[in-house]
Every structure is written in structure tokens, then in C-alpha cells.
Amino acid sequence: MREGYCLGIESTADDFGVGIVSFDGEILANVGDAYVPEKGGIHPREAARHHARVAGKVIAEALEESGLKPKELTVIAFSQGPGLGPCLRTGATAARALASYLNLPLVGVNHCVAHIEIGRLINKVEDPVTLYVSGGNTIVAAFEAGRYRVFGETLDIAVGNCIDVFAREAGFESKGVPLGRIIEEKAAMGRNFIPLPYTVKGMDLSFSGLLTAATTLLKEGKYKIEDLCFSFQETIFSMLTEITERALAHTEKKEVLLTGGVGANNRLKEMLKIMAEEHDASFHSVPKEYALDNGAMIAWVGVLSYKCGVTTPIEKSHVKLKWRLDEVEVPWIGG
């Protein structure tokens, strides 16, 4: 197949990202513009309005950064799901318009697959057990028989959401600074461990009981906030490490990959690295630029899909709000 370039659009939640990647995996551009709410969490319609407002600018910036002209593109990819409906639809509309105008094929990409594949590309790993942790997802997955199989996942809220809610309850609202980073900094000053609900059910886990207990203790005011953050973080990350270890032991794979926004946490990296080494496996974490939601990861899966002859007709390009990772065929591995 001749050399080509894919432009990918990411818009599952608060980030509108555009990446351009060559067919041989060179990332030529990765530009984004994030919606920042005045207070509280993401408001889907407000985020979608933000995406619509900045789409043209971000696409233009990505093209400029890549040094390519629109006519040099080969394929357009977009995040088709899972995610927030209004946000997904805005990105999909932009991608359809671009593909139609340039008369290029379109590829709908699963957001979760993209997080794993960009990690494999950047870290040059072959067949990892992946822990994908973000505001909307908490999944332990590994490739088996043509798909990424989910070995463990959250039964209620995602870990990033859990951390953000606790941070807001603690009054850590800080515009532009990730709430998880504030929790990490406070936790580093904690010294006393306070027991909190630890809920692992087989290969799955639950965070709602832990969150309720931690916020209750917060309101009672009997403990130092640093100790509560320390205990909260240690409990959550111990749960995540346990289910990742179980998946690693079950699959007997030799690589562990950490991706997603929560993967920026140094304590989580430390715990997973120790666990991986105990199983003679190598540990890899995705750099923040590519661990957070971004257009480059969508573009790269667009490349992988297109090379395997997988495209998405316009009439089948509707968004899939609850598109599971394990529903997606992955023909570019072991094929």
C-alpha cells in the first residue's frame, strides 16, 4: 500500500483533539482544545458547543503542524464511541464533512482500542495486559483470538470519576489543574492509613462504596485531609493493581501497559511496576500527551483499520455511546 496519512478526530468527552499520523506510524501532528467547565464535571451539551466552536481552528492547526495540505490526506478517522452523545456527534459531523468534501474514506474508531494501540505504538510493546484508567473507563484488557478481551472492569463508576468527585467534595476545585494531580500531591503528604472499603469481586471492582465512605469521613472532619487522600488513593490503586495482576497471571503475558488520564499518577505507576517485575514482565506507561484523550490515537487506529480494508460508510457512521472494547474486531494483530 502506498504511503498515506490519516487525520483523526477525538471528541468523546471534554477534549476536541486532531491528530495526523503517517501509514508507517509517524505522528506528524497532535493538537487539542479542552472544554473547561466553570464548576463541577462535564456538561455534555456545553462541551459539544465548545467542540463545534473550535473544530475548524484545531483541524487547521493540525494540518499546519503536519506540513500537509488537505489534498495529501488519505483517510479520515473519528471517535465513534464510547462517550458522551453530544460530544461524539460533533466530532462525527466534522469528520463526515471533511471526508465528504475531500472525497476520502471514513473510519469510525473505538476510543478504548485507540488508547491501547497508541500505547503499543509509542512504547513499542507487542502483546501487553493493559490497564486503561480514565474519567469514563476502568478496564483491564488483553488481546486474545481476534479481539481485546476485557478481563476486569468497574461495576459502577470509573476510577477517574471517583477521584474527581472526592476531590470536589474536598474543595479542591481548581480550574486548569487536574483534580487527580491535587489528590496525588496531598496523598504524598499523608502518613496515617485509614481503612476504607476495598471491593474486588473476582476480576471486577466497585468504587461507589469507597467513595461514599471517604466523603462521609471527609464531612465528619476527624482526619487530616492528607491522610484521607493517602488512604483513598492507596486503596483505589491497590484494587487496580490486584485485578491487573490477576489478568497477568491468567494470560502469562510479559508486558504491562498503563494508559488513560489516571495513568499519569506516579504512585499507580510505582505499584504496577513492582507487580510486573514480580511476574518477570516489563512495565510501560504511556506519556501524558498520548495517555490523555487525543487525536493521534484515533488517527493511528484509522491507519491500522484502513490498511486492513476496514472503513465506515457514511450511512453507518452513527455514534455508539456504549460501544464496548470487546465488541471490536482487531484484524491487524496476528492476522
Secondary structure, DSSP 4 states (H G I P E B T S, - for coil): ----EEEEEE-SSSEEEEEEEETTS-EEEEEEEE---SSSS--HHHHHHHHHHHHHHHHHHHHHHHT--GGG--EEEEEEESS-HHHHHHHHHHHHHHHHHHT--EEEEEHHHHHHHHHHHHHT-SS-EEEEE-SS-EEEEEEETTEEEEEEEBSSS-HHHHHHHHHHHTT---TTS-HHHHHHHHHTT----------EETTEE--HHHHHHHHHHHHHT-S-HHHHHHHHHHHHHHHHHHHHHHHHHHHT-SEEEEESGGGG-HHHHHHHHHHHHHTT-EEEE--HHHHSS-HHHHHHHHHHHHHTT----GGG----TT--GGGS--TTS--
